[in-house]
């Protein structure tokens, strides 16, 4: 091996350089010649609350934060998520057309986005010009829903309403295109299993199937939209335990993902599937059954606003699970929030960076470094490497387009652990610190 660079982070030290040696330990990680999915990239979601706190900083501080998120010297994010209308971190709940009965969408407008989202997005694109964007609604316009409210409820299942809602997606894509912004993917609904007190809309698997098959898919094809349609963002089974009245855990794959994908008329419109939260329990089945499709992780689990190292280690485990089951991208939720991370409905959540609204103090939180351990080193076009050895379930390895290897290893135990990495007859070793995340950049 020509060169090995070791960077580690733990609850005390963040982004520190480590050392490697030539000792040979029994607990190894060895690469094979098998390669899996191609990586597209990493990123986060653009939310109004993030831009609101960023725009009130002085230019130098704001630019430094944006550089650290999107420049090659920082996290190098090249994937971005966009809310279609209000997410739970919008400053106010809204849609693009709140005129009741406007089935022709004559009053559709993204004027609000031009003030609260597009400046944030355009600053990111300046730093990452090839950013791949995907969008999903949290809620349809309220007049299209059964409860006439952004939170809770379902889409009114009537022909004129379904046609109008499909056209709502087209209007969104065309409006962003007019601003010079290409949205590469649309996902039908953020968390279709979540009937929440923030903007949401609950769907069944059959409803997702029929909306894609009869309305959104055909309309996107008819309009010649150069945008992919994805089944996402799937969050079920939402709970990790049984609730009265819920589908059995073992049936959730069939009731949602497979209900849609097993229908060949719906499937022909679908480019991939996006998973988040409870979707991690069904991605393995989807990958095994539909290897021709692409998969992505669409939203990191948000924590409780305390931004602990313990939760950062949990996030590392999510990385491992999703990449083990074929995702091409991993997307964080809120990149930047005011300190405390309180949503418009009172939920405190983690973020990569927090800013004190009074003092303007900026803190890079533990999960910023977790993301950077992956996104700073793994390049677009990298391939996941299949490995073997005792460290396999605590590590993930990628081969960059130039042939270099990126080896990411986590140790969540209370003791340090010996580690030897092997590749084509060569090796290096180190001792992995307890409760640490490590990246080794290996030039072969």
C-alpha positions as CSV (number, residue, x, y, z in Angstrom):
1,X,0.0,0.0,0.0
2,X,1.5,3.3,-1.1
3,X,-0.2,5.4,1.6
4,X,-2.7,5.2,4.5
5,X,-4.4,8.2,6.0
6,X,-6.3,7.6,9.2
7,X,-8.9,10.1,10.6
8,X,-10.9,9.3,13.7
9,X,-13.6,10.9,15.9
10,X,-15.1,10.0,19.3
11,X,-16.9,11.7,22.1
12,X,-13.8,13.6,23.1
13,X,-11.8,14.1,19.9
14,X,-13.4,15.1,16.6
15,X,-11.6,14.7,13.3
16,X,-8.2,13.8,14.6
17,X,-5.3,12.1,12.7
18,X,-4.4,8.6,13.8
19,X,-1.5,6.3,13.1
20,X,-1.2,2.9,11.6
21,X,1.5,0.2,11.8
22,X,2.5,-3.3,10.6
23,X,1.4,-5.5,13.4
24,X,-0.7,-8.5,12.5
25,X,-3.9,-9.0,14.6
26,X,-6.3,-11.8,14.6
27,X,-9.4,-9.6,14.1
28,X,-9.2,-8.6,10.4
29,X,-11.1,-6.9,7.6
30,X,-10.2,-8.2,4.2
31,X,-11.5,-6.9,0.8
32,X,-12.7,-9.3,-1.8
33,X,-12.8,-8.7,-5.6
34,X,-16.7,-8.4,-5.5
35,X,-18.2,-4.9,-6.0
36,X,-21.8,-3.9,-5.4
37,X,-23.7,-0.7,-5.9
38,X,-22.3,2.6,-7.4
39,X,-22.4,5.5,-5.0
40,X,-24.1,8.7,-6.1
41,X,-23.4,10.8,-3.1
42,X,-24.4,12.4,0.2
43,X,-26.3,15.5,1.4
44,X,-29.1,17.0,3.4
45,X,-32.5,18.6,3.2
46,X,-33.0,22.3,2.5
47,X,-35.5,23.7,5.0
48,X,-36.7,27.2,5.7
49,X,-35.6,27.1,9.3
50,X,-32.0,26.5,8.2
51,X,-31.9,29.4,5.8
52,X,-33.6,31.8,8.3
53,X,-30.8,31.4,10.8
54,X,-28.1,31.4,8.2
55,X,-29.2,34.6,6.4
56,X,-28.9,36.5,9.7
57,X,-25.2,35.7,10.1
58,X,-22.5,38.0,8.8
59,X,-21.3,37.0,5.3
60,X,-18.0,35.5,6.3
61,X,-19.5,33.2,8.9
62,X,-22.3,32.1,6.6
63,X,-20.0,31.5,3.8
64,X,-17.7,29.4,6.0
65,X,-20.6,27.2,7.0
66,X,-21.8,26.8,3.5
67,X,-18.2,25.9,2.4
68,X,-18.0,23.3,5.1
69,X,-21.2,21.7,3.9
70,X,-20.8,21.8,0.2
71,X,-17.2,22.4,-0.8
72,X,-14.7,19.6,-1.5
73,X,-12.7,20.7,1.5
74,X,-15.7,20.1,3.8
75,X,-18.5,17.5,3.6
76,X,-18.7,17.9,-0.2
77,X,-22.4,17.3,-0.3
78,X,-23.7,16.7,-3.8
79,X,-27.3,15.4,-3.1
80,X,-30.1,17.7,-1.8
81,X,-33.6,17.1,-0.7
82,X,-36.4,19.7,-1.3
83,X,-39.8,19.9,0.4
84,X,-42.6,20.5,-2.0
85,X,-44.5,23.0,0.2
86,X,-44.2,23.0,4.0
87,X,-42.1,20.4,5.9
88,X,-42.2,20.3,9.7
89,X,-39.2,22.8,9.6
90,X,-41.0,25.4,7.4
91,X,-41.4,28.7,9.2
92,X,-45.2,28.5,8.4
93,X,-47.2,25.7,7.0
94,X,-48.1,26.3,3.3
95,X,-48.6,24.8,-0.1
96,X,-48.2,26.1,-3.6
97,X,-52.0,26.6,-4.2
98,X,-54.4,27.2,-1.4
99,X,-57.3,28.3,-3.6
100,X,-60.1,25.8,-2.8
101,X,-61.4,24.0,-5.9
102,X,-58.6,25.3,-8.2
103,X,-58.3,22.0,-10.1
104,X,-56.6,23.7,-13.0
105,X,-54.0,25.1,-10.6
106,X,-54.3,28.6,-12.0
107,X,-53.0,30.0,-8.7
108,X,-50.0,27.7,-8.4
109,X,-47.0,29.7,-7.3
110,X,-43.5,29.0,-5.8
111,X,-43.1,32.7,-4.7
112,X,-42.5,31.7,-1.1
113,X,-39.7,29.4,-2.1
114,X,-38.0,32.2,-3.9
115,X,-37.6,34.0,-0.5
116,X,-37.1,31.1,1.9
117,X,-35.6,28.1,0.0
118,X,-34.1,29.1,-3.4
119,X,-31.4,31.4,-1.9
120,X,-30.2,28.5,0.3
121,X,-30.2,26.1,-2.6
122,X,-28.5,28.4,-5.0
123,X,-25.7,29.0,-2.5
124,X,-25.2,25.3,-2.3
125,X,-25.2,24.8,-6.1
126,X,-22.5,27.5,-6.4
127,X,-20.3,25.3,-4.4
128,X,-21.5,21.9,-5.7
129,X,-22.6,22.6,-9.3
130,X,-23.5,18.9,-10.0
131,X,-25.8,18.6,-7.0
132,X,-28.5,16.0,-7.6
133,X,-31.9,17.2,-6.2
134,X,-35.0,15.2,-5.2
135,X,-38.3,16.5,-3.9
136,X,-41.3,15.2,-2.1
137,X,-44.4,16.8,-0.6
138,X,-45.2,16.5,3.1
139,X,-48.8,17.5,2.5
140,X,-51.0,18.2,-0.6
141,X,-52.9,21.5,-0.6
142,X,-55.4,21.4,2.3
143,X,-58.4,21.6,0.0
144,X,-57.3,18.3,-1.7
145,X,-57.4,16.5,1.7
146,X,-60.1,14.8,3.8
147,X,-59.4,16.9,6.9
148,X,-58.7,20.2,5.1
149,X,-55.6,20.7,7.1
150,X,-51.8,20.3,6.5
151,X,-51.5,17.8,9.4
152,X,-53.2,14.4,9.4
153,X,-55.7,13.2,6.8
154,X,-55.6,11.7,3.4
155,X,-55.9,12.7,-0.2
156,X,-59.5,12.9,-1.4
157,X,-59.8,10.0,-3.7
158,X,-61.8,11.5,-6.6
159,X,-60.8,11.6,-10.2
160,X,-60.6,15.4,-10.6
161,X,-58.7,15.7,-7.4
162,X,-56.2,13.0,-8.3
163,X,-55.6,14.5,-11.8
164,X,-55.1,17.9,-10.2
165,X,-52.6,16.5,-7.7
166,X,-50.6,14.8,-10.4
167,X,-50.5,18.1,-12.3
168,X,-49.3,19.7,-9.0
169,X,-46.0,17.8,-9.4
170,X,-45.7,18.9,-13.0
171,X,-46.2,22.5,-12.1
172,X,-43.6,22.2,-9.4
173,X,-41.0,20.7,-11.7
174,X,-41.7,23.3,-14.4
175,X,-41.6,26.2,-12.0
176,X,-38.2,25.1,-10.6
177,X,-36.9,24.6,-14.2
178,X,-37.9,28.2,-14.9
179,X,-35.6,29.2,-12.1
180,X,-32.7,27.3,-13.7
181,X,-33.0,24.4,-11.2
182,X,-33.3,20.8,-12.4
183,X,-35.0,18.4,-9.9
184,X,-33.8,14.9,-10.8
185,X,-36.3,12.9,-8.8
186,X,-39.8,13.3,-7.3
187,X,-40.9,11.0,-4.5
188,X,-44.7,10.7,-4.1
189,X,-45.0,11.3,-0.4
190,X,-42.8,12.0,2.6
191,X,-43.5,9.1,5.1
192,X,-46.8,7.8,3.7
193,X,-47.3,5.7,6.9
194,X,-47.1,8.7,9.3
195,X,-50.4,10.4,10.2
196,X,-48.7,13.2,12.1
197,X,-49.5,16.6,13.7
198,X,-47.0,18.2,11.4
199,X,-47.6,18.4,7.6
200,X,-48.4,14.9,6.5
201,X,-50.7,12.7,4.4
202,X,-51.3,9.0,4.9
203,X,-51.4,6.6,2.0
204,X,-52.0,2.9,1.6
205,X,-49.8,0.7,-0.6
206,X,-52.7,0.3,-3.0
207,X,-53.2,4.1,-3.2
208,X,-49.6,4.7,-3.9
209,X,-49.7,2.0,-6.7
210,X,-52.8,3.4,-8.3
211,X,-51.7,7.1,-8.1
212,X,-48.4,6.2,-9.8
213,X,-50.0,3.8,-12.3
214,X,-53.0,5.9,-13.4
215,X,-52.1,9.5,-12.7
216,X,-48.6,10.7,-11.9
217,X,-46.6,8.2,-14.0
218,X,-48.6,8.6,-17.2
219,X,-48.8,12.4,-16.9
220,X,-45.0,12.7,-16.4
221,X,-44.5,10.6,-19.5
222,X,-47.0,12.6,-21.5
223,X,-45.4,15.9,-20.5
224,X,-42.0,14.5,-21.4
225,X,-40.6,15.3,-18.0
226,X,-36.9,14.7,-17.7
227,X,-37.3,13.7,-14.0
228,X,-37.4,10.3,-12.4
229,X,-40.3,9.1,-10.4
230,X,-39.4,7.2,-7.2
231,X,-41.5,5.2,-4.8
232,X,-40.7,7.1,-1.6
233,X,-40.1,8.1,1.0
234,X,-41.0,4.8,2.5
235,X,-41.0,4.8,6.4
236,X,-42.8,1.6,7.1
237,X,-43.0,-0.3,9.2
238,X,-43.1,2.9,11.2
239,X,-42.9,1.2,14.6
240,X,-40.4,-1.5,15.6
241,X,-43.1,-3.2,17.6
242,X,-46.7,-4.4,17.1
243,X,-49.6,-2.0,17.6
244,X,-53.2,-3.0,17.8
245,X,-54.8,-2.6,14.3
246,X,-51.4,-2.4,12.5
247,X,-50.3,-4.8,9.9
248,X,-48.0,-7.6,11.2
249,X,-44.4,-6.7,11.0
250,X,-43.7,-9.5,8.5
251,X,-46.4,-8.3,6.1
252,X,-45.3,-4.7,5.9
253,X,-43.1,-5.2,2.8
254,X,-46.0,-6.8,0.9
255,X,-48.6,-4.2,2.0
256,X,-46.5,-1.2,0.9
257,X,-43.4,-1.6,-1.2
258,X,-44.3,-4.9,-2.9
259,X,-47.9,-3.9,-3.5
260,X,-46.5,-1.2,-5.8
261,X,-43.5,-2.9,-7.3
262,X,-45.3,-6.2,-8.0
263,X,-47.7,-4.3,-10.3
264,X,-45.8,-4.3,-13.6
265,X,-47.9,-1.3,-14.9
266,X,-46.9,0.8,-11.9
267,X,-43.4,-0.5,-11.8
268,X,-42.6,0.6,-15.4
269,X,-42.8,4.3,-14.2
270,X,-40.5,3.8,-11.1
271,X,-36.8,4.4,-11.2
272,X,-36.0,3.5,-7.6
273,X,-37.2,3.4,-4.0
274,X,-36.4,5.8,-1.2
275,X,-36.3,4.6,2.4
276,X,-36.1,6.3,5.8
277,X,-36.9,5.5,9.5
278,X,-38.9,2.2,9.6
279,X,-38.2,1.6,5.9
280,X,-34.8,0.2,7.1
281,X,-36.7,-3.0,8.0
282,X,-38.0,-3.7,4.4
283,X,-35.1,-2.5,2.2
284,X,-33.4,-5.9,2.3
285,X,-36.5,-7.6,0.8
286,X,-36.8,-4.9,-1.9
287,X,-33.1,-5.2,-2.8
288,X,-33.4,-9.0,-3.0
289,X,-36.5,-8.9,-5.2
290,X,-35.9,-5.9,-7.4
291,X,-32.1,-5.7,-8.0
292,X,-32.7,-3.8,-11.2
293,X,-34.0,-0.8,-9.2
294,X,-31.9,1.8,-7.4
295,X,-32.3,2.6,-3.7
296,X,-31.5,5.5,-1.5
297,X,-31.7,6.5,2.1
298,X,-33.8,9.7,2.1
299,X,-33.7,11.1,5.7
300,X,-31.5,10.5,8.6
301,X,-33.2,9.8,11.9
302,X,-33.4,13.1,13.8
303,X,-32.6,12.5,17.4
304,X,-33.9,14.7,20.3
305,X,-31.9,17.9,19.9
306,X,-29.2,17.0,22.4
307,X,-26.7,16.1,19.6
308,X,-25.0,13.5,21.6
309,X,-22.1,11.3,20.6
310,X,-24.2,8.3,21.5
311,X,-26.7,9.2,18.8
312,X,-23.9,9.9,16.4
313,X,-22.8,6.3,16.9
314,X,-26.4,5.2,16.2
315,X,-26.3,7.2,12.9
316,X,-23.1,5.4,11.9
317,X,-25.0,2.1,12.4
318,X,-27.7,3.4,10.0
319,X,-25.1,4.2,7.4
320,X,-23.9,0.6,7.7
321,X,-27.3,-0.9,7.4
322,X,-28.5,1.2,4.4
323,X,-25.2,0.7,2.4
324,X,-25.2,-2.9,3.2
325,X,-28.6,-3.2,1.5
326,X,-27.8,-1.3,-1.7
327,X,-28.4,2.4,-1.3
328,X,-26.6,4.8,-3.6
329,X,-27.1,7.9,-1.5
330,X,-27.4,8.9,2.2
331,X,-29.2,12.1,3.1
332,X,-29.2,13.9,6.4
333,X,-32.3,15.8,7.6
334,X,-31.6,19.3,8.9
335,X,-28.1,20.5,8.0
336,X,-28.4,23.8,10.1
337,X,-30.8,24.7,12.9
338,X,-31.0,27.3,15.7
339,X,-29.7,25.9,19.0
340,X,-32.3,23.5,20.5
341,X,-33.5,22.5,17.1
342,X,-37.2,23.0,17.9
343,X,-39.7,22.4,15.0
344,X,-42.8,24.4,14.3
345,X,-44.8,21.8,16.3
346,X,-42.4,21.5,19.2
347,X,-40.1,18.6,18.5
348,X,-36.4,19.1,19.3
349,X,-34.2,17.5,16.7
350,X,-30.5,17.1,15.9
351,X,-28.7,18.9,13.1
352,X,-25.2,19.0,11.7
353,X,-24.6,22.5,12.8
354,X,-26.3,24.6,15.4
355,X,-26.3,28.4,15.7
356,X,-27.3,30.4,18.8
357,X,-29.8,33.0,17.6
358,X,-28.7,35.5,20.2
359,X,-24.9,35.2,20.3
360,X,-24.5,33.8,16.7
361,X,-22.2,31.1,18.2
362,X,-21.7,28.3,15.7
363,X,-21.2,24.7,16.9
364,X,-20.4,21.8,14.6
365,X,-22.2,18.9,16.2
366,X,-21.1,15.2,16.3
367,X,-23.2,14.1,13.4
368,X,-21.5,16.7,11.1
369,X,-18.3,14.6,11.6
370,X,-20.1,11.3,11.0
371,X,-21.3,12.6,7.7
372,X,-17.9,14.0,6.8
373,X,-16.3,10.6,7.6
374,X,-18.2,9.3,4.6
375,X,-18.9,12.2,2.3
376,X,-15.5,13.9,2.4
377,X,-13.7,10.8,1.1
378,X,-16.2,8.8,-0.9
379,X,-16.4,10.2,-4.5
380,X,-19.3,10.0,-6.9
381,X,-19.0,6.8,-8.9
382,X,-17.4,4.8,-6.0
383,X,-18.4,1.2,-5.6
384,X,-19.2,-0.6,-2.4
385,X,-16.6,-3.3,-1.8
386,X,-17.6,-6.7,-0.3
387,X,-15.5,-7.7,2.6
388,X,-14.9,-10.6,5.0
389,X,-13.4,-11.0,8.5
390,X,-14.4,-10.3,12.1
391,X,-14.8,-6.5,11.4
392,X,-17.2,-6.9,8.5
393,X,-20.3,-6.0,10.5
394,X,-18.6,-2.9,11.9
395,X,-17.2,-1.5,8.7
396,X,-18.0,-0.5,5.2
397,X,-15.5,-0.1,2.3
398,X,-15.7,1.7,-1.0
399,X,-13.5,1.8,-4.0
400,X,-13.2,5.3,-5.5
401,X,-13.1,5.8,-9.3
402,X,-9.3,6.3,-9.1
403,X,-8.9,2.9,-7.4
404,X,-8.2,4.2,-3.9
405,X,-10.1,2.5,-1.0
406,X,-12.1,4.3,1.7
407,X,-12.4,2.1,4.8
408,X,-14.8,3.3,7.4
409,X,-14.8,1.4,10.8
410,X,-16.9,2.0,13.9
411,X,-16.2,0.7,17.4
412,X,-19.2,1.2,19.7
413,X,-17.8,-1.0,22.5
414,X,-16.4,0.2,25.8
415,X,-12.9,-1.2,25.0
416,X,-10.3,-0.5,22.3
417,X,-10.1,-3.2,19.6
418,X,-7.2,-4.5,17.5
419,X,-7.7,-4.1,13.7
420,X,-5.8,-5.4,10.7
421,X,-6.8,-4.5,7.2
422,X,-5.8,-6.8,4.3
423,X,-5.9,-6.2,0.5
424,X,-4.2,-8.3,-2.2
425,X,-1.5,-9.5,0.1
426,X,-0.7,-6.2,1.8
427,X,-1.9,-4.9,5.1
428,X,-1.9,-2.3,7.9
429,X,-3.0,-2.4,11.5
430,X,-4.0,-0.1,14.3
431,X,-6.0,-0.2,17.6
432,X,-9.5,1.2,17.1
433,X,-10.4,3.4,20.1
434,X,-13.6,2.7,22.0
435,X,-16.7,4.5,20.9
436,X,-15.0,5.9,17.8
437,X,-15.6,6.3,14.0
438,X,-12.6,5.9,11.8
439,X,-11.9,6.5,8.1
440,X,-8.8,5.1,6.4
441,X,-7.9,6.4,3.0
442,X,-5.8,3.7,1.3
443,X,-3.8,4.3,-1.9
444,X,-3.1,0.9,-3.5
